[in-house]
Amino acid sequence: MLIVFEGIDGSGKTTLSNRVARELRRAGLRVRHVREDGKLASPVSEGLRLFTKNPRNLALTPMAELLLYAARETQLLEEVTRPALAEYEIVIADRFLYTAEVLARWGRGLPEHEVRPVLDACARGLRPDHVFLIDVDPAIARARRRISKLLAPPQGVSSRKGLAGVGMQARLRAGYRALAAESPERWSLIENADVPLDALVALLVQHVLHLEHGEALVSLPTRARPVPPIHSLAEARARFLARVDAWMDEEPQLAAWFLAGLEGPDIEERRTRLAGRFPEVIAYGLSGLTDAHAWSLRRQLEEAAPVQVLGSLKELAAETPEAWALRERWETRKPEAVADSLAGLDSEKAWALRDRLYFAAAEQVVTSLAGLGSERAWKERWRWLSDMGGEAALGLERVARTACRSIRGLDDARAWDWRERAWEAAPDAVLRTLDGIDSERAWEMRERHVARAPRAVLGTLNGLDHPRAWALRESFGVQCEEALDSFVGLEGATAWKLRTALADTWPAATVKSLGPLLAMTPKGRTLIERLLENHPHDFALLRQAARAAADTTQELRNASA
């Protein structure tokens, strides 16, 4: 019997499929998992997976991508899965050919009549006996993945698929749900958001055992019951906190994550409760906060999570006396994290610290120069590049990515020379260097590559009120919510027109795009309240509304003071 687990990245399918395999073995069954512990059992398939994941392959076309995904799964089927079906009672697969279909059709927009024949030929009649679609809100899935990366930073770079933006996950989720609806007798849709992991594993094991024995199937958690509408910011904040409180016991790391960047006594109380258990996640969430409670937590957590505490020294928190004292305490123990915390700082104090840190953390010192175009900054960059072996080293991926982080936002001839040399090794990193640049050369590069990497390109438009910026936002906004992230706080007619057009597609990003000031205007408040009524199930929207509620409360306090 072939059992397949499907779902978007971060849905929990890998964790669940591995746990279920272990429990079935304990029950006495002979079980083969073809992606045990997250690694494909076929080295050829694993190599193809890494190739399609690498953002260096930015130019890969949708059809070529489909063929590579199909090759990956076909190799696994022929080399591992089919032989295992002849030897084991149960074979479990974390992904099947459905992954290639959903990515091609819903992710990249290829038509069904081009995709299905390819995958049918690869399957050669083999179909899973049952498919568990592990379904979850993309915001929750994304949070789980980011927590995992925070606690165990991955080796290598982020996925090429991620260059399409957050909207990709929403489209893939819709695709999986559509396939499940086509074959309800073969697919079970499992909600993985508010059910304890052990309980869900036990239910899935029982389900598989009943399938194996031909018995009546057990009831599995499917979609949550309808959510009543929300009519005010205060109600949204209360519902957000209720959801966080539910996770305090069921998935406390998730609760800690979603408190990031929020303020208020109710948030502080929950942060304090979680700080001792999840110091890295709580410390990460202090980024940019400068209130007394945030500094108290930094001091409390710095021994347990120094890297994350230092990483929180951004924006207003970066140049305070408390920040400099923190850097001094960790200068010799965590030089890389201290150097990272200097990002964009151009004070004499920052330069003196860079000089002391260079030999222990040269790479981080260089990346901290992002946005600095002075001769002093370029001298430091050339010093580092010379140590790396000269300009030829810009063709090496790690060196190229470090160089790109260092020249972000710079538009001079030297920066463009580095971009050209780094392109082959790290094209996605080169695109991100265009942040905020308004020059013909930058616009041409954006327009040439936005279709392949909309997230990377749209992310460089932050604050740009330019006709070509609006044209890109309008062209890609429906598929990529980062279009809204790029004009936070802008209030012209074009900004409002685009917000209104995309509001029901990306409700949370729409509220975020208002920024604190526009969210407090009558027009902004009306828009937020309408979205809350129409999308009460959208947790990301709840979180943005909770932030807006705190901003409004603080503004009222300031007005009455």
C-alpha positions in Angstrom: 0.0 0.0 0.0 1.3 3.4 -1.0 0.5 6.3 1.3 1.5 9.8 0.3 1.7 13.0 2.3 1.3 16.3 0.4 1.0 19.9 1.3 2.8 23.3 1.1 6.3 23.8 2.6 5.9 24.2 6.4 2.6 22.3 6.6 4.2 19.6 8.7 3.9 16.8 6.2 7.6 15.7 6.6 7.4 15.6 10.4 4.0 13.8 10.4 5.0 11.3 7.7 8.2 10.3 9.6 6.4 10.1 12.9 3.6 7.9 11.3 6.2 5.6 9.8 7.9 5.1 13.1 4.6 4.4 14.9 3.5 1.9 12.2 6.8 0.0 12.6 6.1 -0.1 16.4 2.7 -1.6 15.5 4.5 -4.5 13.8 4.2 -3.5 10.2 7.0 -3.5 7.6 7.2 0.1 6.5 9.5 1.9 4.0 9.6 5.7 3.9 11.2 6.9 0.7 12.1 10.3 2.2 13.2 9.3 5.7 14.1 12.3 7.9 13.6 14.6 4.9 16.1 13.2 2.5 15.1 11.4 -0.7 16.2 7.8 -0.8 17.5 8.1 -4.3 20.7 10.1 -4.6 19.8 11.1 -8.2 16.4 12.4 -7.0 18.1 14.3 -4.2 20.6 15.9 -6.6 17.7 17.0 -8.9 15.9 18.4 -5.8 19.0 20.5 -4.9 19.3 21.7 -8.5 15.8 22.9 -8.8 16.0 24.6 -5.4 19.2 26.6 -6.1 18.4 30.2 -6.8 21.5 30.3 -9.0 19.3 28.6 -11.6 17.1 31.7 -11.9 16.6 31.3 -15.7 14.9 28.0 -15.4 11.6 28.1 -17.4 8.3 26.7 -16.1 8.3 23.8 -18.6 12.0 22.9 -17.9 11.2 23.1 -14.1 8.2 20.7 -14.6 10.4 18.2 -16.5 13.0 18.3 -13.7 10.4 17.8 -11.0 8.9 15.0 -13.0 12.4 13.4 -13.5 13.0 13.7 -9.7 9.8 11.8 -8.8 10.1 9.3 -11.7 13.7 8.3 -10.6 12.4 7.9 -7.0 9.5 5.8 -8.2 11.6 3.5 -10.4 14.6 3.2 -8.1 13.0 3.0 -4.7 9.2 3.2 -4.5 8.1 0.4 -6.9 10.7 -2.1 -5.6 9.6 -1.2 -2.0 5.9 -1.9 -2.8 6.9 -5.5 -3.7 8.8 -6.0 -0.4 7.0 -3.9 2.3 3.5 -3.8 3.6 3.3 0.0 3.6 5.4 2.5 1.6 5.2 6.1 2.6 6.2 9.0 0.4 6.6 12.7 1.5 5.5 14.2 -1.9 4.5 12.4 -5.1 3.9 13.6 -8.7 1.2 15.8 -7.4 3.9 18.2 -6.2 5.1 18.7 -9.8 1.5 19.1 -11.0 0.5 21.7 -8.4 3.7 23.7 -8.9 3.4 23.7 -12.7 -0.3 24.5 -13.0 -1.1 26.7 -10.0 2.4 27.9 -9.2 3.7 28.7 -12.7 0.5 28.8 -14.7 1.1 26.0 -17.2 -2.1 24.6 -18.7 -3.4 21.2 -17.5 -3.4 19.7 -21.1 0.4 20.2 -21.1 1.1 19.0 -17.6 -1.1 16.0 -17.2 0.3 13.9 -20.1 3.9 14.3 -18.8 3.0 13.2 -15.3 0.8 10.3 -16.5 3.6 9.0 -18.6 5.9 9.2 -15.5 3.4 7.4 -13.2 2.9 4.5 -15.6 -0.4 3.7 -13.9 0.9 3.9 -10.4 -1.4 5.8 -8.0 -1.3 6.2 -4.3 -3.8 4.1 -2.3 -4.3 7.2 -0.1 -3.1 10.8 0.0 -3.1 12.9 3.2 -3.2 16.6 2.3 -1.7 18.4 5.3 -3.5 21.7 5.1 -2.5 24.9 7.0 -2.7 28.6 6.7 0.3 29.8 4.7 1.1 32.4 7.4 1.4 29.6 9.9 3.4 27.4 7.6 5.8 30.3 6.9 6.2 30.9 10.6 7.1 27.3 11.3 9.7 27.3 8.6 11.3 30.5 9.8 11.4 29.3 13.4 13.1 26.1 12.2 15.7 28.3 10.3 16.2 30.5 13.3 16.9 27.6 15.6 19.0 25.6 13.2 20.2 27.9 10.4 20.3 26.0 7.1 23.4 25.4 5.1 23.3 27.0 1.7 20.9 29.6 0.4 17.1 30.0 0.3 15.0 28.2 -2.2 14.6 29.4 -5.8 10.8 28.8 -5.5 10.8 31.4 -2.7 11.7 34.1 -5.3 8.1 34.0 -6.5 7.0 35.5 -3.2 4.5 34.6 -0.4 1.7 34.4 -2.9 3.2 31.2 -4.3 2.2 29.3 -1.1 -1.4 30.5 -1.4 -1.6 29.4 -5.0 0.0 26.0 -4.2 -2.4 25.5 -1.3 -5.4 26.2 -3.6 -4.0 23.7 -6.1 -3.7 20.9 -3.6 -7.2 21.5 -2.4 -8.5 21.4 -5.9 -6.8 18.0 -6.5 -8.2 16.7 -3.2 -11.7 17.8 -4.2 -11.4 15.9 -7.5 -10.8 12.6 -5.8 -12.3 12.7 -2.3 -12.3 8.9 -2.0 -8.5 8.9 -2.3 -7.6 12.2 -0.5 -8.0 13.2 3.1 -7.6 16.9 3.9 -6.1 17.3 7.4 -6.1 20.6 9.3 -2.7 21.0 11.0 -3.0 24.2 13.1 -4.8 23.6 16.3 -4.4 19.8 17.0 -1.5 18.6 19.2 1.2 16.8 17.2 0.9 13.6 19.2 -2.8 13.4 18.9 -2.6 14.0 15.1 0.0 11.3 14.7 -2.1 8.9 16.6 -5.2 9.6 14.4 -3.2 9.3 11.2 -1.7 5.9 12.3 -5.2 4.6 13.1 -6.4 5.8 9.7 -3.6 3.9 7.9 -4.2 0.8 10.0 -7.9 0.9 9.0 -6.9 1.3 5.4 -4.6 -1.6 5.6 -7.3 -3.9 7.1 -10.1 -2.6 4.9 -12.0 -1.2 7.9 -14.1 1.9 8.3 -11.9 5.0 8.4 -11.5 7.1 11.5 -12.6 10.8 11.7 -9.8 13.2 10.9 -9.5 16.9 11.7 -10.6 18.8 8.6 -11.4 22.4 8.1 -12.2 24.4 11.2 -15.7 25.6 11.8 -16.8 28.9 10.3 -15.4 32.0 12.0 -17.8 34.8 12.9 -17.0 38.2 11.5 -15.0 40.9 13.4 -16.3 44.4 13.7 -13.5 46.4 15.4 -9.8 46.6 15.9 -10.2 45.9 19.6 -12.1 42.7 18.8 -9.4 41.7 16.3 -6.7 42.1 18.9 -8.7 40.1 21.4 -9.1 37.3 18.9 -5.4 37.4 18.0 -4.4 37.1 21.6 -6.9 34.2 22.1 -5.2 32.3 19.3 -1.8 33.0 20.7 -3.0 31.8 24.1 -4.2 28.5 22.5 -0.8 28.0 21.1 0.9 28.6 24.4 0.2 25.0 25.3 -0.1 23.4 21.9 2.7 25.0 20.0 4.4 27.6 22.2 7.2 28.4 19.7 4.5 29.6 17.3 3.0 31.7 20.0 6.4 33.3 20.7 7.0 33.9 17.0 3.7 35.8 16.4 4.4 38.2 19.3 7.4 39.6 17.3 7.4 43.4 16.9 4.2 44.0 18.8 3.9 46.2 21.8 1.6 46.7 24.7 1.2 45.3 28.3 -0.8 42.3 27.1 2.0 41.4 24.7 4.7 42.0 27.2 3.1 39.7 29.7 3.0 36.9 27.2 6.6 37.5 26.1 7.8 37.3 29.6 6.0 33.9 30.1 7.7 32.5 27.0 11.1 34.1 27.3 12.7 31.4 29.5 11.5 28.5 27.3 12.2 30.0 23.9 14.8 32.7 24.3 16.0 32.7 20.7 12.5 33.2 19.3 11.5 35.9 21.8 14.9 37.7 21.4 14.5 37.7 17.6 11.0 39.3 18.0 12.5 42.3 19.9 14.0 43.7 16.6 13.7 47.5 16.5 11.9 47.7 19.9 13.3 50.4 22.3 10.9 50.4 25.2 12.0 49.6 28.7 10.5 46.1 28.7 12.4 45.2 25.5 15.7 46.3 27.0 14.9 44.4 30.1 14.3 41.2 28.1 17.5 41.7 26.1 19.5 41.8 29.3 17.6 38.8 30.6 18.1 36.8 27.4 21.6 37.8 26.1 23.4 34.8 27.7 20.9 32.3 26.3 20.4 33.9 22.9 23.2 36.4 22.2 23.0 36.1 18.4 19.3 36.9 18.3 19.6 39.7 21.0 22.4 41.4 19.0 20.3 40.9 15.8 17.5 42.8 17.3 19.6 46.0 17.4 18.0 47.6 14.3 16.7 51.0 13.4 16.0 53.1 16.5 17.6 50.5 18.8 21.0 50.4 17.0 22.7 53.5 18.3 21.5 53.8 21.9 23.8 53.6 24.9 22.3 50.2 25.8 23.1 48.9 22.3 26.7 49.9 22.5 27.1 48.4 26.0 25.6 45.2 24.7 28.1 45.1 21.8 31.0 45.7 24.1 30.0 42.8 26.3 29.9 40.4 23.3 32.6 41.8 21.1 35.1 39.0 21.8 32.6 36.2 22.4 30.3 36.7 19.3 32.2 38.9 16.9 30.2 37.9 13.9 26.9 38.8 15.5 28.3 42.1 16.8 29.5 43.0 13.3 26.1 42.2 11.8 24.5 44.5 14.3 26.4 47.4 12.8 24.5 47.3 9.6 24.2 50.7 7.9 25.9 52.6 10.8 28.3 55.3 9.8 29.4 56.8 13.1 33.0 56.9 14.3 32.1 54.5 17.0 30.8 52.0 14.5 33.9 52.3 12.3 36.2 51.8 15.3 34.4 48.6 16.2 34.6 47.4 12.6 38.3 47.8 12.7 38.6 45.8 15.9 36.3 43.0 14.5 37.7 42.7 11.0 40.1 39.8 11.5 37.5 37.8 13.5 34.5 38.6 11.4 35.5 40.1 8.0 32.5 38.8 6.1 30.1 40.3 8.6 32.0 43.6 8.7 31.7 43.9 5.0 28.0 43.1 4.8 27.4 45.8 7.6 28.4 48.4 5.0 25.2 48.0 3.0 24.0 51.5 1.9 27.3 53.1 2.7 28.9 54.6 -0.4 31.8 56.5 1.1 35.4 56.1 0.1 36.0 54.7 3.6 33.4 52.0 3.0 34.8 51.1 -0.5 38.3 50.9 1.0 37.0 48.3 3.4 35.3 46.4 0.7 38.4 46.2 -1.5 40.5 45.2 1.5 38.1 42.2 2.1 38.0 41.3 -1.6 41.7 41.3 -1.8 41.9 39.0 1.1 39.4 36.7 -0.7 41.6 36.5 -3.7 40.7 39.5 -5.8 38.0 40.3 -8.2 37.9 36.9 -9.7 36.5 35.7 -6.4 33.2 37.4 -7.2 32.4 34.4 -9.3 32.3 32.2 -6.2 28.8 31.9 -4.8 29.6 32.7 -1.1 31.9 35.6 -2.0 29.3 36.9 -4.5 26.5 36.8 -2.0 28.6 38.6 0.7 29.6 41.3 -1.9 25.9 41.8 -2.9 24.8 42.3 0.7 27.5 44.9 1.1 26.5 47.0 -2.0 22.8 47.0 -1.4 21.3 50.3 -2.4 24.5 51.7 -4.1 24.3 53.0 -7.6 27.9 54.0 -8.4 30.1 52.5 -11.1 32.0 50.3 -8.7 28.8 48.7 -7.4 27.6 48.0 -10.9 30.9 46.4 -11.7 30.5 44.1 -8.7 26.9 43.2 -9.8 28.1 42.2 -13.2 30.8 40.0 -11.9 28.5 38.4 -9.3 25.6 37.7 -11.6 26.4 34.2 -12.7 27.1 33.0 -9.2 24.2 34.7 -7.4 21.6 36.4 -9.7 19.0 36.6 -7.0 21.4 38.3 -4.6 22.3 40.8 -7.3 18.6 41.7 -7.8 18.2 42.4 -4.1 21.0 45.0 -4.3 18.8 47.3 -6.2 16.9 48.3 -3.1 15.7 51.9 -3.4 17.7 52.7 -6.5 16.1 55.0 -9.0 18.3 54.9 -12.1 17.7 53.7 -15.7 20.1 50.8 -15.3 18.3 49.6 -12.2 14.9 49.8 -13.8 16.1 47.9 -16.8 17.4 45.1 -14.6 14.2 44.9 -12.6 12.0 44.8 -15.7 14.1 42.2 -17.4 14.0 39.7 -14.4 10.8 40.5 -12.5 8.9 37.6 -14.1 11.4 35.0 -12.8 11.9 36.6 -9.4 9.0 38.9 -8.5 9.6 38.8 -4.8 13.3 39.8 -5.1 12.5 42.6 -7.5 9.4 44.0 -5.8 11.3 44.1 -2.5 13.7 46.6 -4.0 10.9 49.1 -4.6 10.4 50.1 -1.0 9.2 53.7 -0.8 9.7 54.4 -4.5 6.9 56.6 -5.8 7.8 56.3 -9.5 5.7 55.4 -12.5 7.8 52.4 -13.3 7.6 51.2 -9.7 3.8 51.5 -9.9 3.7 49.7 -13.2 5.6 46.7 -11.7 3.4 46.7 -8.6 0.3 46.7 -10.8 1.6 44.0 -13.1 2.6 41.5 -10.4 0.5 42.5 -7.4 -2.2 39.8 -7.9 0.4 37.0 -7.7 2.9 38.6 -5.3 1.8 40.4 -2.1 5.2 41.9 -1.7 3.9 44.6 -4.1 2.0 46.0 -1.2 4.9 45.7 1.2 6.9 48.0 -1.1 4.7 51.1 -0.5 4.0 51.1 3.2 2.8 54.5 4.3 2.4 56.0 0.8 -0.9 57.8 0.5 -1.3 59.1 -3.1 -4.2 58.3 -5.4 -2.2 55.5 -7.1 -1.3 53.9 -3.8 -4.9 53.9 -2.6 -6.2 52.6 -6.0 -3.8 49.6 -5.8 -4.6 48.9 -2.1 -8.3 48.8 -3.0 -7.7 46.6 -6.0 -5.6 44.1 -4.0 -7.3 44.3 -0.6 -9.3 41.1 -0.8 -6.5 39.2 -2.4 -3.9 40.1 0.2 -5.8 41.5 3.2 -3.0 41.4 5.7 -0.5 43.0 3.4 -3.0 45.7 2.6 -3.3 46.6 6.3 0.5 46.5 6.6 0.8 48.8 3.6 -1.1 51.5 5.5 1.6 51.9 8.1 0.8 53.3 11.5 -0.3 56.8 10.4 -2.7 55.8 7.6 -4.2 53.0 9.7 -5.4 55.7 12.1 -7.2 57.8 9.5 -10.9 57.3 8.9 -10.2 56.0 5.5 -7.7 53.5 6.8 -9.9 52.4 9.7 -12.8 51.8 7.3 -10.7 49.6 5.1 -9.3 47.6 8.0 -12.8 47.0 9.5 -14.2 45.9 6.1 -11.4 43.4 5.6 -11.9 42.0 9.1 -15.6 41.4 8.4 -14.8 39.7 5.1 -11.8 37.7 6.2 -12.1 36.8 9.9 -10.3 33.5 9.3 -7.1 35.2 8.1 -4.7 35.0 10.9 -2.1 37.2 9.3 -4.8 39.9 9.0 -5.6 39.5 12.6 -2.0 40.1 13.5 -1.8 43.2 11.4 -5.0 44.5 12.9 -3.7 43.8 16.4 -0.7 46.0 15.6 -3.0 48.7 14.3 -5.1 48.5 17.4 -1.9 49.1 19.6 -0.8 52.0 17.4 -4.3 53.6 17.8 -4.2 53.1 21.6 -0.8 54.7 21.8 -1.8 57.7 19.7 -4.8 58.3 21.9 -2.6 58.2 25.0 -0.2 60.6 23.4 -3.0 63.0 22.5 -4.4 63.0 26.1 -1.0 63.5 27.7 
